Amino acid sequence: MLGPLRRERRELKAESCMTRMTKAELVEEVSRVSDLTKKHSEVIVDTVFQSIIDALHRGEKIELRGFGSFRLRKREPRKGRNPKTGDKVDVPPKRVPYFKPGKELKDLINKDDEPPSNDTASSGPESAAS
């Protein structure tokens, strides 16, 4: 009985999600905003992504002020279970990339979620002076 409920919850969540931006769409946007060719824009986007990947591979932390930071998190070795057979297996240690959004990015994303103020006439600095 939980199966249909989970499926329904997943469908509702999928409906409420925003559309995705692909790498090609990002290249298109960079090209449009910067008046560069798509080829030059693609080189820029690829270079940014590759720089982030290379820095993470070297174990460095990437901080982009106002946007967020990329870093690696270490996963310790653990005992896992093969879901098909139920046998115990050793899961080796690994490093996984992690993105932490910055305060400014969070504020910008949540800006549209704030309800508009009903009393706009008395909330400004002009009303405080009078």
C-alpha positions as CSV (number, residue, x, y, z in Angstrom):
1,M,0.0,0.0,0.0
2,L,2.9,2.4,0.5
3,G,4.0,2.0,-3.1
4,P,1.1,4.0,-4.6
5,L,1.5,6.7,-1.9
6,R,5.2,7.0,-2.6
7,R,4.6,7.2,-6.3
8,E,2.0,9.9,-5.9
9,R,4.3,11.9,-3.6
10,R,7.1,11.6,-6.2
11,E,4.8,12.7,-9.0
12,L,3.7,15.8,-7.0
13,K,7.3,16.6,-6.2
14,A,8.2,16.3,-9.9
15,E,5.4,18.6,-10.9
16,S,6.5,21.3,-8.5
17,C,10.1,21.2,-9.6
18,M,11.5,23.9,-11.9
19,T,12.6,23.1,-15.4
20,R,16.3,22.2,-15.9
21,M,19.0,24.2,-17.6
22,T,21.2,22.1,-19.7
23,K,24.9,22.9,-20.5
24,A,23.8,23.8,-24.1
25,E,21.3,26.3,-22.7
26,L,23.9,27.8,-20.4
27,V,26.3,28.2,-23.4
28,E,23.4,29.8,-25.3
29,E,22.8,32.3,-22.5
30,V,26.5,33.2,-22.2
31,S,26.6,33.7,-25.9
32,R,23.5,35.9,-25.9
33,V,24.5,38.1,-22.9
34,S,28.2,38.5,-23.9
35,D,27.7,38.9,-27.7
36,L,30.2,36.1,-28.2
37,T,29.9,33.2,-30.6
38,K,28.5,29.9,-29.3
39,K,31.8,28.3,-29.9
40,H,33.7,30.9,-27.8
41,S,30.9,30.7,-25.1
42,E,31.3,26.9,-25.0
43,V,35.0,27.2,-24.5
44,I,34.4,29.6,-21.5
45,V,31.8,27.3,-19.9
46,D,34.0,24.2,-20.5
47,T,37.0,26.0,-19.0
48,V,35.0,27.1,-15.9
49,F,33.7,23.5,-15.3
50,Q,37.1,21.9,-16.0
51,S,38.8,24.4,-13.6
52,I,36.4,23.4,-10.8
53,I,36.9,19.7,-11.5
54,D,40.7,20.0,-11.6
55,A,40.8,22.0,-8.3
56,L,38.5,19.4,-6.6
57,H,40.7,16.6,-7.9
58,R,43.7,18.3,-6.3
59,G,41.7,18.5,-3.0
60,E,41.3,22.2,-3.1
61,K,38.2,24.1,-2.0
62,I,36.6,26.5,-4.5
63,E,34.9,29.6,-3.1
64,L,32.9,31.9,-5.4
65,R,31.8,34.9,-3.3
66,G,28.1,35.5,-3.5
67,F,27.5,32.1,-5.2
68,G,28.8,29.3,-3.0
69,S,31.6,26.9,-2.5
70,F,32.6,23.5,-3.8
71,R,34.5,21.1,-1.6
72,L,35.1,17.4,-1.2
73,R,33.7,15.3,1.6
74,K,35.3,12.0,2.6
75,R,33.2,8.9,2.9
76,E,34.8,6.3,5.3
77,P,34.8,2.7,4.3
78,R,31.8,0.8,5.5
79,K,29.9,-2.5,5.3
80,G,27.2,-2.5,2.7
81,R,24.7,-5.0,1.5
82,N,24.1,-6.3,-2.0
83,P,20.4,-5.6,-2.5
84,K,20.0,-8.5,-4.9
85,T,21.6,-11.3,-2.8
86,G,21.6,-9.8,0.6
87,D,25.3,-10.6,1.0
88,K,27.5,-8.2,3.0
89,V,30.1,-6.3,0.9
90,D,32.9,-3.9,1.7
91,V,32.3,-0.4,0.4
92,P,35.7,1.4,-0.1
93,P,36.4,4.9,1.1
94,K,35.7,7.7,-1.5
95,R,35.6,11.4,-1.9
96,V,32.4,13.0,-3.1
97,P,31.9,16.6,-4.4
98,Y,29.7,18.9,-2.3
99,F,28.3,22.3,-3.1
100,K,27.3,24.7,-0.3
101,P,25.3,27.7,-1.6
102,G,26.3,31.1,-0.3
103,K,24.0,33.5,1.6
104,E,23.6,35.8,-1.3
105,L,22.5,33.0,-3.6
106,K,20.1,31.7,-1.0
107,D,18.7,35.2,-0.6
108,L,18.3,35.7,-4.3
109,I,16.5,32.4,-4.8
110,N,14.1,33.0,-1.9
111,K,13.5,36.6,-2.8
112,D,10.4,35.8,-4.9
113,D,9.0,33.6,-2.1
114,E,8.6,36.5,0.3
115,P,5.0,37.7,0.5
116,P,4.4,41.3,-0.6
117,S,3.9,43.8,2.2
118,N,0.2,45.0,2.5
119,D,1.2,48.2,4.1
120,T,3.7,49.7,1.6
121,A,2.7,53.3,2.3
122,S,3.8,53.3,5.9
123,S,6.9,51.1,5.6
124,G,9.2,53.4,3.7
125,P,11.6,56.0,5.2
126,E,9.3,58.8,4.2
127,S,6.6,57.8,6.6
128,A,9.1,57.6,9.5
129,A,10.1,61.2,8.9
130,S,6.6,62.5,9.0
